[in-house]
Amino acid sequence: MSIAAFAIASVPDTATTRRLFGLDDLDDKAVSKVLFHRRKQQTGSSEDLRWDQRAIVGLSLVRQTPGGVDMQTLTADDGDERTLLDAYYATVGNHDRLLSWNGTDKALPLIHFRSLQHAMHQPGYWQRLQGEWHVDLRAWLCPAAGDMPTLDETALKLGFPGMRGIGEKQLYDAWLAGDMEPVRAFTEHAALNTFLIGLRWQVLTGLQSARGATQYADALRDLLRESRSSHLGAFLSAWGDE
């Protein structure tokens, strides 16, 4: 079975906000503050932006196939948002299952809305999404609304590296500074943890044998060993280079 675990990085949608409110004379930081302020007015307390108030600047996919494991990552340095969306659709459409963490509530609505903005055409993807193709691991664990665990918390409890201190704040600051390396680290850590939780899910549900999951985990370790990225090296060290 071929499986793709994905994660995205998003930031305030300054382009749309600038256009809607005539803020052409403000930079991204100032426009973001306007968006955060409006969101706080809407919610009464929280500045956490809704999915339709965000734009995608990073994408990582960890892919499991009969031939092994690989990872694909794109950030805003590699192309515009449509380039990232094209890569997402081209990759996930070739896999039997799509795994996410909180994809149902956050990532997929954002991907779909941004796809509407770019007037994209993906009928095959939409048809597959109507069935059991996509598995949101967080919703699978705890489908009820309310106080839900984070990916970082869940990964750490299962013995995986977690996000290693890389969160939304670091992502936002890096994006403002034009530094895509923390964006890359954020998406890759999120996709890797999702994939590792997904391996346990495969064994638990009978989609994969314990031996097969161990082989895929070993293949992922080999992939991380070959990387020259310092944050992937740190991820491997935290996981255990066994």
N, CA, C and O of each residue as an XYZ file, in Angstrom:
968
protein
N       0.844     -1.201      0.000
C       0.000      0.000      0.000
C       0.873      1.242      0.000
O       1.856      1.316      0.738
N       0.521      2.208     -0.818
C       1.253      3.480     -0.860
C       0.492      4.526     -0.049
O      -0.723      4.677     -0.180
N       1.234      5.239      0.787
C       0.628      6.212      1.698
C       1.444      7.499      1.673
O       2.674      7.458      1.633
N       0.764      8.637      1.696
C       1.422      9.941      1.778
C       0.923     10.661      3.020
O      -0.280     10.859      3.194
N       1.860     11.052      3.884
C       1.537     11.879      5.049
C       1.985     13.296      4.734
O       3.118     13.509      4.301
N       1.108     14.265      4.948
C       1.447     15.625      4.545
C       1.269     16.620      5.677
O       0.540     16.377      6.639
N       1.955     17.745      5.537
C       1.801     18.880      6.451
C       2.063     20.150      5.659
O       2.856     20.149      4.717
N       1.404     21.222      6.040
C       1.608     22.508      5.381
C       1.986     23.563      6.409
O       1.745     23.403      7.606
N       2.582     24.638      5.923
C       2.858     25.822      6.736
C       2.072     26.976      6.148
O       2.091     27.196      4.937
N       1.381     27.716      7.006
C       0.577     28.839      6.526
C       0.879     30.102      7.316
O       1.319     30.046      8.464
N       0.637     31.231      6.687
C       0.888     32.546      7.275
C      -0.309     33.442      6.967
O      -1.169     33.054      6.176
N      -0.386     34.616      7.561
C      -1.508     35.520      7.246
C      -1.595     35.812      5.752
O      -0.582     36.044      5.092
N      -2.804     35.798      5.238
C      -3.029     36.087      3.817
C      -3.006     37.609      3.618
O      -4.047     38.259      3.524
N      -1.807     38.142      3.559
C      -1.662     39.595      3.464
C      -2.084     40.130      2.096
O      -2.555     41.262      1.991
N      -1.918     39.331      1.065
C      -2.263     39.804     -0.277
C      -3.755     40.107     -0.392
O      -4.147     41.168     -0.877
N      -4.589     39.157      0.064
C      -6.033     39.369      0.004
C      -6.466     40.475      0.954
O      -7.308     41.302      0.605
N      -5.894     40.494      2.157
C      -6.241     41.532      3.127
C      -5.876     42.913      2.600
O      -6.636     43.870      2.750
N      -4.725     43.001      1.992
C      -4.278     44.281      1.429
C      -5.238     44.744      0.334
O      -5.558     45.929      0.249
N      -5.694     43.819     -0.497
C      -6.601     44.165     -1.597
C      -7.989     44.560     -1.084
O      -8.582     45.527     -1.563
N      -8.502     43.803     -0.107
C      -9.860     44.048      0.372
C      -9.999     45.367      1.129
O     -11.040     46.021      1.066
N      -8.934     45.755      1.850
C      -9.040     46.922      2.712
C      -8.172     48.100      2.265
O      -7.986     49.063      3.009
N      -7.644     48.013      1.041
C      -6.883     49.123      0.499
C      -5.658     49.476      1.320
O      -5.437     50.641      1.651
N      -4.860     48.466      1.650
C      -3.698     48.668      2.511
C      -2.388     48.592      1.725
O      -1.391     48.058      2.212
N      -2.403     49.124      0.524
C      -1.241     49.008     -0.352
C       0.013     49.666      0.211
O       1.124     49.311     -0.182
N      -0.148     50.612      1.120
C       1.008     51.333      1.645
C       1.612     50.647      2.869
O       2.580     51.153      3.437
N       1.055     49.492      3.292
C       1.550     48.806      4.482
C       2.331     47.549      4.106
O       2.008     46.872      3.130
N       3.371     47.246      4.901
C       4.137     46.022      4.659
C       3.416     44.819      5.262
O       2.367     44.965      5.890
N       3.989     43.627      5.066
C       3.327     42.401      5.503
C       3.096     42.374      7.009
O       2.058     41.896      7.467
N       4.043     42.877      7.775
C       3.888     42.865      9.229
C       2.709     43.737      9.657
O       1.912     43.337     10.506
N       2.601     44.922      9.072
C       1.515     45.833      9.429
C       0.165     45.277      8.974
O      -0.826     45.381      9.696
N       0.126     44.692      7.786
C      -1.126     44.096      7.296
C      -1.525     42.913      8.174
O      -2.708     42.714      8.450
N      -0.542     42.130      8.612
C      -0.826     41.011      9.500
C      -1.450     41.503     10.802
O      -2.375     40.879     11.322
N      -0.952     42.606     11.326
C      -1.510     43.155     12.564
C      -2.969     43.546     12.379
O      -3.784     43.360     13.282
N      -3.300     44.088     11.207
C      -4.696     44.412     10.911
C      -5.544     43.145     10.926
O      -6.644     43.126     11.477
N      -5.018     42.096     10.317
C      -5.745     40.829     10.245
C      -5.908     40.210     11.629
O      -6.983     39.708     11.958
N      -4.856     40.237     12.443
C      -4.933     39.709     13.813
C      -5.956     40.510     14.637
O      -6.728     39.938     15.407
N      -5.949     41.831     14.465
C      -6.873     42.685     15.217
C      -8.323     42.383     14.837
O      -9.189     42.287     15.708
N      -8.582     42.237     13.553
C      -9.933     41.934     13.100
C     -10.378     40.559     13.604
O     -11.544     40.363     13.944
N      -9.443     39.618     13.648
C      -9.788     38.285     14.142
C     -10.134     38.326     15.625
O     -11.055     37.643     16.075
N      -9.392     39.129     16.382
C      -9.680     39.242     17.814
C     -11.042     39.888     18.035
O     -11.762     39.537     18.970
N     -11.386     40.829     17.171
C     -12.715     41.430     17.263
C     -13.806     40.407     16.973
O     -14.870     40.436     17.592
N     -13.543     39.506     16.036
C     -14.518     38.481     15.667
C     -14.722     37.464     16.786
O     -15.847     37.058     17.075
N     -13.606     37.055     17.417
C     -13.678     35.985     18.408
C     -13.887     36.499     19.825
O     -14.403     35.783     20.683
N     -13.488     37.732     20.066
C     -13.566     38.290     21.405
C     -12.321     38.105     22.232
O     -12.147     38.771     23.252
N     -11.430     37.189     21.797
C     -10.212     36.956     22.582
C      -9.042     36.441     21.752
O      -7.910     36.889     21.938
N      -9.296     35.511     20.843
C      -8.211     34.829     20.135
C      -7.831     35.534     18.829
O      -8.688     36.036     18.101
N      -6.512     35.556     18.553
C      -6.009     36.075     17.281
C      -5.694     34.945     16.296
O      -5.168     35.197     15.212
N      -6.011     33.717     16.665
C      -5.734     32.580     15.798
C      -6.559     32.694     14.519
O      -7.789     32.695     14.559
N      -5.871     32.790     13.394
C      -6.549     33.060     12.124
C      -7.303     31.834     11.629
O      -6.848     30.699     11.770
N      -8.468     32.096     11.046
C      -9.265     31.050     10.427
C      -8.585     30.604      9.137
O      -7.748     31.329      8.598
N      -8.936     29.414      8.634
C      -8.285     28.880      7.440
C      -8.423     29.794      6.224
O      -7.521     29.828      5.387
N      -9.525     30.535      6.102
C      -9.686     31.395      4.930
C      -8.965     32.740      5.078
O      -9.075     33.608      4.212
N      -8.233     32.902      6.173
C      -7.444     34.114      6.389
C      -5.947     33.835      6.272
O      -5.115     34.651      6.669
N      -5.624     32.678      5.723
C      -4.233     32.242      5.639
C      -3.823     31.966      4.200
O      -4.666     31.819      3.314
N      -2.522     31.900      3.986
C      -1.953     31.516      2.700
C      -0.878     30.463      2.953
O      -0.277     30.436      4.027
N      -0.635     29.607      1.980
C       0.299     28.486      2.134
C       1.698     28.900      1.672
O       1.871     29.430      0.575
N       2.695     28.646      2.531
C       4.083     28.975      2.180
C       5.007     27.771      2.294
O       6.199     27.885      2.007
N       4.486     26.625      2.706
C       5.323     25.442      2.823
C       4.499     24.176      2.765
O       3.351     24.148      3.208
N       5.093     23.124      2.214
C       4.427     21.833      2.059
C       5.469     20.726      2.177
O       6.518     20.792      1.537
N       5.191     19.720      2.984
C       6.034     18.525      3.053
C       5.163     17.284      2.931
O       4.066     17.224      3.488
N       5.659     16.301      2.203
C       4.989     15.015      2.064
C       6.002     13.906      2.315
O       7.049     13.863      1.670
N       5.699     13.018      3.241
C       6.496     11.815      3.452
C       5.737     10.680      2.800
O       4.573     10.427      3.112
N       6.422      9.991      1.876
C       5.726      9.037      1.027
C       6.232      7.621      1.275
O       7.437      7.366      1.270
N       5.297      6.716      1.490
C       5.578      5.295      1.708
C       5.070      4.515      0.499
O       3.884      4.558      0.172
N       5.978      3.806     -0.154
C       5.625      2.962     -1.292
C       6.284      1.600     -1.100
O       7.132      1.447     -0.220
N       5.913      0.618     -1.901
C       6.580     -0.688     -1.767
C       8.097     -0.593     -1.925
O       8.824     -1.467     -1.452
N       8.573      0.448     -2.578
C      10.012      0.609     -2.777
C      10.742      1.294     -1.640
O      11.972      1.346     -1.646
N      10.006      1.830     -0.649
C      10.673      2.490      0.457
C       9.967      3.767      0.884
O       8.748      3.897      0.765
N      10.773      4.720      1.392
C      10.245      5.968      1.930
C      11.026      7.128      1.337
O      12.248      7.053      1.204
N      10.326      8.202      0.979
C      11.021      9.427      0.592
C      10.225     10.630      1.080
O       9.108     10.489      1.577
N      10.802     11.796      0.935
C      10.154     13.024      1.408
C      10.334     14.123      0.370
O      11.404     14.277     -0.220
N       9.284     14.868      0.165
C       9.284     16.005     -0.754
C       8.871     17.254      0.017
O       7.860     17.246      0.720
N       9.646     18.319     -0.111
C       9.332     19.566      0.576
C       9.490     20.737     -0.378
O      10.467     20.820     -1.123
N       8.529     21.630     -0.348
C       8.586     22.868     -1.110
C       8.217     24.022     -0.193
O       7.334     23.891      0.654
N       8.896     25.157     -0.365
C       8.532     26.376      0.342
C       8.372     27.502     -0.671
O       8.527     27.301     -1.875
N       8.059     28.686     -0.164
C       7.883     29.842     -1.042
C       9.149     30.170     -1.817
O       9.077     30.873     -2.825
N      10.304     29.686     -1.380
C      11.549     29.871     -2.138
C      11.560     29.051     -3.419
O      12.277     29.378     -4.364
N      10.763     27.983     -3.452
C      10.770     27.071     -4.597
C       9.708     27.411     -5.641
O       9.722     26.857     -6.740
N       8.802     28.306     -5.310
C       7.755     28.679     -6.248
C       6.609     29.366     -5.537
O       6.584     29.452     -4.309
N       5.661     29.852     -6.320
C       4.515     30.527     -5.717
C       3.542     29.507     -5.130
O       3.783     28.302     -5.199
N       2.448     29.992     -4.553
C       1.511     29.106     -3.875
C       0.913     28.079     -4.825
O       0.707     26.928     -4.439
N       0.636     28.473     -6.040
C       0.057     27.512     -6.987
C       1.044     26.376     -7.278
O       0.626     25.234     -7.469
N       2.329     26.670     -7.314
C       3.336     25.632     -7.515
C       3.279     24.608     -6.392
O       3.383     23.405     -6.633
N       3.115     25.090     -5.158
C       3.002     24.183     -4.018
C       1.735     23.340     -4.107
O       1.759     22.145     -3.811
N       0.637     23.955     -4.511
C      -0.618     23.216     -4.645
C      -0.544     22.190     -5.774
O      -1.059     21.080     -5.641
N       0.086     22.555     -6.870
C       0.271     21.599     -7.967
C       1.052     20.376     -7.488
O       0.714     19.244     -7.831
N       2.093     20.611     -6.697
C       2.903     19.507     -6.172
C       2.079     18.625     -5.237
O       2.199     17.400     -5.264
N       1.259     19.240     -4.427
C       0.399     18.490     -3.512
C      -0.533     17.565     -4.293
O      -0.605     16.370     -4.006
N      -1.240     18.105     -5.270
C      -2.194     17.299     -6.025
C      -1.491     16.214     -6.834
O      -1.984     15.089     -6.921
N      -0.349     16.541     -7.424
C       0.366     15.572     -8.243
C       0.865     14.397     -7.414
O       0.916     13.266     -7.897
N       1.232     14.666     -6.172
C       1.793     13.616     -5.317
C       0.713     12.778     -4.656
O       0.741     11.551     -4.757
N      -0.243     13.413     -3.978
C      -1.211     12.637     -3.195
C      -2.119     11.792     -4.077
O      -2.617     10.753     -3.643
N      -2.334     12.231     -5.306
C      -3.208     11.482     -6.197
C      -2.658     10.127     -6.591
O      -3.394      9.286     -7.107
N      -1.360      9.902     -6.355
C      -0.724      8.637     -6.719
C      -0.632      7.656     -5.559
O       0.059      6.642     -5.663
N      -1.321      7.942     -4.453
C      -1.212      7.099     -3.265
C      -2.578      6.558     -2.843
O      -3.620      7.166     -3.090
N      -2.531      5.392     -2.195
C      -3.765      4.724     -1.794
C      -4.427      5.397     -0.599
O      -5.650      5.353     -0.466
N      -3.644      6.014      0.264
C      -4.165      6.694      1.445
C      -3.428      8.019      1.638
O      -2.254      8.159      1.298
N      -4.155      8.975      2.190
C      -3.602     10.283      2.532
C      -3.766     10.478      4.030
O      -4.878     10.382      4.550
N      -2.662     10.752      4.733
C      -2.694     10.927      6.178
C      -2.395     12.370      6.552
O      -1.563     13.030      5.929
N      -3.093     12.852      7.586
C      -2.833     14.189      8.096
C      -3.028     14.196      9.601
O      -3.552     13.241     10.176
N      -2.604     15.276     10.232
C      -2.942     15.537     11.624
C      -3.752     16.829     11.651
O      -3.231     17.901     11.341
N      -5.000     16.728     12.014
C      -5.923     17.859     12.025
C      -6.173     18.412     10.622
O      -6.472     19.594     10.451
N      -6.048     17.546      9.631
C      -6.277     17.986      8.266
C      -7.715     18.356      7.988
O      -7.977     19.270      7.206
N      -8.661     17.659      8.617
C     -10.078     17.899      8.356
C     -10.504     19.309      8.738
O     -11.254     19.957      8.007
N     -10.021     19.784      9.887
C     -10.448     21.088     10.391
C      -9.597     22.242      9.874
O     -10.084     23.368      9.772
N      -8.346     21.981      9.550
C      -7.448     23.094      9.259
C      -6.790     23.025      7.885
O      -6.981     23.919      7.061
N      -6.014     21.967      7.629
C      -5.199     21.943      6.411
C      -6.029     21.820      5.140
O      -5.829     22.576      4.189
N      -6.966     20.864      5.122
C      -7.725     20.655      3.892
C      -8.638     21.831      3.538
O      -8.693     22.201      2.365
N      -9.357     22.437      4.488
C     -10.132     23.626      4.119
C      -9.263     24.728      3.518
O      -9.672     25.408      2.576
N      -8.061     24.899      4.071
C      -7.159     25.918      3.536
C      -6.708     25.556      2.130
O      -6.732     26.399      1.233
N      -6.297     24.305      1.931
C      -5.873     23.863      0.599
C      -6.993     24.040     -0.410
O      -6.765     24.518     -1.522
N      -8.187     23.660     -0.030
C      -9.315     23.732     -0.971
C      -9.699     25.183     -1.279
O     -10.017     25.516     -2.421
N      -9.670     26.033     -0.267
C     -10.008     27.434     -0.494
C      -8.969     28.120     -1.372
O      -9.316     28.874     -2.281
N      -7.697     27.857     -1.097
C      -6.651     28.461     -1.928
C      -6.722     27.910     -3.356
O      -6.397     28.617     -4.310
N      -7.144     26.656     -3.503
C      -7.317     26.092     -4.845
C      -8.434     26.801     -5.591
O      -8.341     27.007     -6.801
N      -9.500     27.177     -4.874
C     -10.557     27.970     -5.494
C     -10.028     29.329     -5.931
O     -10.374     29.819     -7.006
N      -9.198     29.929     -5.107
C      -8.643     31.236     -5.460
C      -7.784     31.167     -6.713
O      -7.728     32.116     -7.495
N      -7.116     30.034     -6.894
C      -6.270     29.867     -8.081
C      -7.015     29.212     -9.243
O      -6.415     28.900    -10.272
N      -8.326     29.003     -9.079
C      -9.174     28.423    -10.130
C      -8.599     27.115    -10.665
O      -8.476     26.926    -11.875
N      -8.248     26.218     -9.749
C      -7.638     24.948    -10.127
C      -8.705     23.915    -10.481
O      -9.872     24.052    -10.112
N      -8.279     22.878    -11.206
C      -9.189     21.830    -11.689
C      -8.637     20.482    -11.245
O      -7.636     20.009    -11.784
N      -9.299     19.851    -10.245
C      -8.820     18.581     -9.704
C      -9.995     17.642     -9.396
O     -10.187     17.266     -8.240
N     -10.772     17.262    -10.397
C     -11.956     16.430    -10.135
C     -11.623     15.057     -9.573
O     -12.364     14.544     -8.734
N     -10.522     14.446    -10.015
C     -10.151     13.132     -9.522
C      -9.852     13.142     -8.033
O     -10.242     12.232     -7.301
N      -9.161     14.174     -7.597
C      -8.835     14.323     -6.180
C     -10.118     14.436     -5.363
O     -10.261     13.782     -4.330
N     -11.029     15.249     -5.817
C     -12.259     15.472     -5.058
C     -13.075     14.194     -4.956
O     -13.665     13.924     -3.909
N     -13.121     13.409     -6.011
C     -13.864     12.156     -5.982
C     -13.265     11.189     -4.962
O     -14.002     10.496     -4.259
N     -11.935     11.138     -4.877
C     -11.297     10.243     -3.915
C     -11.542     10.714     -2.481
O     -11.642      9.899     -1.564
N     -11.636     12.019     -2.294
C     -11.787     12.575     -0.957
C     -13.151     12.256     -0.351
O     -13.325     12.351      0.864
N     -14.119     11.880     -1.186
C     -15.456     11.585     -0.676
C     -15.526     10.251      0.062
O     -16.468     10.012      0.817
N     -14.540      9.383     -0.148
C     -14.539      8.076      0.503
C     -13.683      8.069      1.756
O     -13.638      9.055      2.491
N     -13.000      6.952      1.999
C     -12.158      6.786      3.183
C     -10.682      6.959      2.856
O      -9.817      6.495      3.598
N     -10.404      7.616      1.762
C      -9.020      7.794      1.303
C      -8.209      8.634      2.272
O      -7.080      8.274      2.609
N      -8.773      9.759      2.730
C      -8.060     10.619      3.674
C      -8.363     10.198      5.104
O      -9.520     10.004      5.478
N      -7.298     10.058      5.903
C      -7.443      9.719      7.318
C      -6.797     10.828      8.140
O      -5.585     11.037      8.081
N      -7.613     11.527      8.897
C      -7.128     12.528      9.842
C      -6.847     11.784     11.144
O      -7.779     11.379     11.838
N      -5.582     11.604     11.478
C      -5.207     10.788     12.619
C      -5.715     11.368     13.943
O      -6.054     10.618     14.859
N      -5.767     12.675     14.042
C      -6.275     13.270     15.276
C      -7.770     12.986     15.431
O      -8.226     12.614     16.512
N      -8.521     13.160     14.360
C      -9.956     12.876     14.399
C     -10.218     11.388     14.608
O     -11.197     11.016     15.255
N      -9.350     10.534     14.066
C      -9.491      9.094     14.252
C      -9.303      8.725     15.720
O     -10.007      7.862     16.247
N      -8.341      9.390     16.383
C      -8.104      9.127     17.798
C      -9.211      9.687     18.679
O      -9.648      9.042     19.632
N      -9.660     10.900     18.347
C     -10.615     11.587     19.222
C     -11.530     12.454     18.369
O     -11.271     13.647     18.208
N     -12.603     11.876     17.817
C     -13.451     12.620     16.885
C     -14.284     13.719     17.530
O     -14.781     14.601     16.829
N     -14.447     13.686     18.840
C     -15.283     14.688     19.491
C     -14.591     16.041     19.533
O     -13.364     16.124     19.599
N     -15.390     17.096     19.493
C     -14.833     18.447     19.591
C     -14.430     18.724     21.033
O     -14.795     17.987     21.949
N     -13.673     19.798     21.216
C     -13.271     20.179     22.565
C     -11.770     20.239     22.699
O     -11.064     20.575     21.749
N     -11.282     19.913     23.879
C      -9.854     19.989     24.167
C      -9.135     18.843     23.467
O      -9.256     17.687     23.871
N      -8.388     19.166     22.421
C      -7.757     18.141     21.596
C      -6.244     18.194     21.746
O      -5.689     19.283     21.896
N      -5.558     17.053     21.711
C      -4.098     17.059     21.822
C      -3.447     17.616     20.567
O      -3.997     17.512     19.470
N      -2.277     18.206     20.737
C      -1.520     18.701     19.594
C      -0.695     17.570     18.998
O      -0.518     16.520     19.615
N      -0.199     17.797     17.806
C       0.699     16.827     17.177
C       1.954     16.655     18.020
O       2.423     15.533     18.213
N       2.498     17.750     18.521
C       3.706     17.698     19.336
C       3.482     16.833     20.576
O       4.288     15.950     20.868
N       2.404     17.076     21.300
C       2.104     16.320     22.512
C       1.948     14.826     22.209
O       2.500     13.978     22.910
N       1.198     14.526     21.169
C       0.922     13.131     20.846
C       2.187     12.409     20.401
O       2.438     11.282     20.830
N       2.984     13.041     19.549
C       4.223     12.420     19.075
C       5.167     12.133     20.242
O       5.739     11.045     20.328
N       5.328     13.091     21.125
C       6.233     12.904     22.263
C       5.765     11.757     23.159
O       6.586     10.971     23.633
N       4.471     11.654     23.392
C       3.945     10.581     24.233
C       4.159      9.205     23.603
O       4.231      8.201     24.311
N       4.259      9.160     22.287
C       4.474      7.896     21.588
C       5.956      7.607     21.359
O       6.308      6.605     20.736
N       6.822      8.484     21.864
C       8.256      8.255     21.753
C       8.897      8.819     20.497
O      10.014      8.435     20.153
N       8.217      9.718     19.810
C       8.747     10.346     18.608
C       9.288     11.744     18.934
O       9.003     12.266     20.012
N      10.050     12.355     18.046
C      10.706     13.631     18.378
C       9.781     14.814     18.613
O      10.160     15.749     19.318
N       8.588     14.804     18.051
C       7.727     15.976     18.185
C       8.232     17.137     17.349
O       9.041     16.940     16.443
N       7.770     18.335     17.639
C       8.091     19.515     16.835
C       9.387     20.214     17.267
O       9.846     21.136     16.594
N       9.965     19.785     18.366
C      11.272     20.283     18.811
C      11.321     21.812     18.900
O      12.287     22.447     18.478
N      10.257     22.378     19.459
C      10.218     23.814     19.715
C       9.896     24.691     18.524
O       9.919     25.917     18.634
N       9.598     24.084     17.389
C       9.268     24.867     16.193
C       7.752     25.008     16.116
O       7.043     24.023     15.905
N       7.254     26.236     16.287
C       5.816     26.452     16.286
C       5.394     27.590     15.389
O       6.182     28.098     14.592
N       4.133     27.988     15.527
C       3.560     29.036     14.678
C       4.309     30.360     14.826
O       4.484     31.079     13.842
N       4.755     30.692     16.039
C       5.449     31.966     16.269
C       6.765     32.009     15.496
O       7.065     33.002     14.832
N       7.551     30.932     15.580
C       8.817     30.877     14.848
C       8.582     30.904     13.342
O       9.339     31.514     12.586
N       7.520     30.230     12.928
C       7.164     30.209     11.508
C       6.823     31.614     11.010
O       7.286     32.033      9.949
N       6.022     32.326     11.769
C       5.597     33.678     11.389
C       6.791     34.637     11.339
O       6.941     35.399     10.384
N       7.625     34.595     12.356
C       8.797     35.480     12.398
C       9.741     35.205     11.230
O      10.272     36.135     10.622
N       9.947     33.929     10.918
C      10.836     33.570      9.810
C      10.283     34.054      8.477
O      11.022     34.555      7.630
N       8.971     33.898      8.303
C       8.335     34.350      7.061
C       8.482     35.862      6.890
O       8.783     36.337      5.795
N       8.273     36.607      7.955
C       8.447     38.062      7.869
C       9.878     38.434      7.497
O      10.109     39.411      6.783
N      10.836     37.647      7.986
C      12.245     37.921      7.712
C      12.685     37.380      6.363
O      13.830     37.583      5.961
N      11.789     36.690      5.652
C      12.140     36.113      4.360
C      13.017     34.887      4.476
O      13.709     34.529      3.523
N      12.999     34.226      5.645
C      13.831     33.047      5.895
C      12.949     31.808      5.814
O      12.115     31.576      6.689
N      13.132     31.020      4.771
C      12.284     29.854      4.573
C      12.815     28.590      5.247
O      12.124     27.571      5.238
N      13.995     28.617      5.820
C      14.531     27.414      6.452
C      13.693     26.971      7.657
O      13.413     25.778      7.775
N      13.277     27.876      8.559
C      12.371     27.440      9.628
C      11.019     26.960      9.107
O      10.393     26.094      9.719
N      10.570     27.507      7.994
C       9.333     27.035      7.374
C       9.513     25.589      6.913
O       8.644     24.744      7.127
N      10.650     25.320      6.281
C      10.962     23.953      5.851
C      11.021     23.010      7.057
O      10.477     21.907      7.022
N      11.689     23.461      8.120
C      11.806     22.626      9.322
C      10.436     22.340      9.925
O      10.166     21.217     10.350
N       9.576     23.345      9.964
C       8.238     23.187     10.533
C       7.441     22.130      9.774
O       6.872     21.225     10.384
N       7.398     22.240      8.454
C       6.589     21.300      7.674
C       7.191     19.899      7.700
O       6.461     18.909      7.754
N       8.521     19.812      7.660
C       9.138     18.491      7.654
C       8.963     17.795      9.004
O       8.691     16.595      9.043
N       9.112     18.521     10.098
C       8.875     17.921     11.405
C       7.414     17.455     11.526
O       7.146     16.361     12.021
N       6.492     18.284     11.075
C       5.075     17.928     11.173
C       4.749     16.710     10.315
O       4.033     15.813     10.761
N       5.265     16.671      9.093
C       4.990     15.541      8.205
C       5.651     14.265      8.722
O       5.058     13.189      8.640
N       6.867     14.367      9.252
C       7.559     13.187      9.775
C       6.846     12.599     10.988
O       6.667     11.384     11.079
N       6.438     13.462     11.918
C       5.700     12.962     13.080
C       4.367     12.343     12.671
O       3.966     11.315     13.217
N       3.686     12.959     11.720
C       2.424     12.408     11.227
C       2.653     11.039     10.600
O       1.871     10.113     10.814
N       3.724     10.914      9.828
C       4.043      9.630      9.191
C       4.332      8.551     10.237
O       3.856      7.423     10.116
N       5.117      8.901     11.267
C       5.476      7.916     12.287
C       4.253      7.471     13.089
O       4.108      6.288     13.395
N       3.371      8.422     13.430
C       2.114      8.041     14.077
C       1.296      7.164     13.129
O       0.641      6.210     13.549
N       1.350      7.509     11.843
C       0.623      6.733     10.843
C       1.114      5.303     10.722
O       0.321      4.405     10.441
N       2.414      5.069     10.928
C       2.927      3.701     10.910
C       2.302      2.885     12.042
O       1.912      1.735     11.840
N       2.208      3.485     13.238
C       1.571      2.794     14.359
C       0.092      2.519     14.045
O      -0.432      1.454     14.370
N      -0.565      3.489     13.412
C      -1.966      3.343     13.032
C      -2.140      2.190     12.043
O      -3.100      1.425     12.139
N      -1.213      2.068     11.098
C      -1.297      0.988     10.126
C      -1.206     -0.384     10.793
O      -1.937     -1.307     10.431
N      -0.306     -0.510     11.765
C      -0.162     -1.780     12.465
C      -1.418     -2.071     13.291
O      -1.938     -3.186     13.267
N      -1.896     -1.071     14.012
C      -3.061     -1.252     14.873
C      -4.287     -1.681     14.084
O      -5.064     -2.518     14.542
N      -4.461     -1.105     12.893
C      -5.662     -1.390     12.096
C      -5.479     -2.561     11.134
O      -6.419     -2.935     10.432
N      -4.275     -3.143     11.095
C      -4.038     -4.295     10.241
C      -3.642     -3.985      8.818
O      -3.541     -4.895      7.995
N      -3.417     -2.726      8.507
C      -2.986     -2.372      7.156
C      -1.524     -2.728      6.914
O      -1.081     -2.843      5.771
N      -0.782     -2.901      8.006
C       0.649     -3.159      7.908
C       1.051     -4.107      9.036
O       0.523     -4.013     10.143
N       1.965     -5.000      8.763
C       2.493     -5.848      9.827
C       3.500     -5.067     10.659
O       4.052     -4.064     10.205
N       3.734     -5.534     11.874
C       4.725     -4.882     12.725
C       6.102     -4.929     12.066
O       6.865     -3.966     12.148
N       6.413     -6.021     11.428
C       7.703     -6.150     10.741
C       7.790     -5.157      9.586
O       8.819     -4.513      9.384
N       6.706     -5.043      8.837
C       6.706     -4.100      7.725
C       6.877     -2.672      8.196
O       7.603     -1.898      7.572
N       6.213     -2.307      9.296
C       6.344     -0.957      9.832
C       7.769     -0.681     10.286
O       8.284      0.420     10.091
N       8.406     -1.679     10.891
C       9.806     -1.525     11.315
C      10.708     -1.301     10.109
O      11.640     -0.498     10.168
N      10.438     -1.998      9.029
C      11.236     -1.830      7.812
C      11.081     -0.422      7.235
O      12.051      0.174      6.765
N       9.869      0.097      7.272
C       9.658      1.461      6.785
C      10.313      2.482      7.715
O      10.858      3.485      7.254
N      10.259      2.228      9.018
C      10.930      3.122      9.961
C      12.438      3.118      9.719
O      13.079      4.168      9.760
N      12.996      1.952      9.470
C      14.425      1.864      9.175
C      14.771      2.587      7.875
O      15.812      3.237      7.773
N      13.892      2.467      6.890
C      14.116      3.172      5.624
C      14.088      4.678      5.832
O      14.856      5.410      5.208
N      13.204      5.141      6.708
C      13.146      6.569      7.005
C      14.415      7.013      7.722
O      14.943      8.085      7.428
N      14.915      6.209      8.658
C      16.174      6.547      9.327
C      17.305      6.674      8.303
O      18.120      7.593      8.384
N      17.349      5.756      7.349
C      18.375      5.829      6.304
C      18.253      7.132      5.516
O      19.253      7.775      5.197
N      17.020      7.508      5.210
C      16.788      8.747      4.467
C      17.284      9.952      5.259
O      17.914     10.846      4.694
N      17.008      9.984      6.552
C      17.432     11.106      7.384
C      18.952     11.132      7.544
O      19.545     12.209      7.601
N      19.586      9.968      7.616
C      21.040      9.915      7.716
C      21.704     10.524      6.493
O      22.766     11.138      6.594
N      21.073     10.352      5.332
C      21.650     10.848      4.087
C      21.455     12.353      3.906
O      22.103     12.970      3.061
N      20.575     12.931      4.689
C      20.282     14.357      4.544
C      21.409     15.207      5.125
O      22.054     14.827      6.103
N      21.627     16.349      4.510
C      22.610     17.311      5.011
C      21.960     18.391      5.867
O      22.632     19.315      6.325
N      20.667     18.274      6.081
C      19.932     19.276      6.845
C      20.201     19.102      8.336
O      20.106     17.995      8.866
N      20.537     20.196      9.006
C      20.824     20.121     10.440
C      19.565     19.788     11.242
O      19.640     19.053     12.227
N      18.409     20.321     10.833
C      17.207     20.035     11.617
C      16.742     18.591     11.435
O      16.133     18.025     12.343
N      17.017     17.986     10.280
C      16.677     16.583     10.110
C      17.652     15.690     10.877
O      17.274     14.634     11.382
N      18.901     16.125     10.956
C      19.864     15.402     11.780
C      19.469     15.432     13.248
O      19.594     14.433     13.956
N      18.993     16.586     13.698
C      18.542     16.713     15.084
C      17.284     15.869     15.327
O      17.109     15.289     16.398
N      16.418     15.812     14.316
C      15.213     14.978     14.432
C      15.619     13.518     14.596
O      15.071     12.814     15.444
N      16.568     13.064     13.797
C      17.032     11.671     13.869
C      17.653     11.382     15.227
O      17.400     10.331     15.817
N      18.460     12.304     15.723
C      19.089     12.108     17.029
C      18.046     12.009     18.139
O      18.180     11.192     19.050
N      17.012     12.838     18.062
C      15.950     12.803     19.073
C      15.134     11.522     18.982
O      14.650     11.017     19.995
N      14.982     11.002     17.786
C      14.222      9.782     17.567
C      15.021      8.561     18.036
O      14.462      7.623     18.603
N      16.332      8.589     17.791
C      17.192      7.457     18.116
C      17.696      6.807     16.856
O      16.933      6.161     16.138
N      18.980      6.969     16.576
C      19.582      6.468     15.346
C      19.918      4.989     15.531
O      21.083      4.611     15.657
N      18.875      4.166     15.545
C      19.050      2.735     15.831
C      19.250      1.947     14.560
O      19.413      0.728     14.609
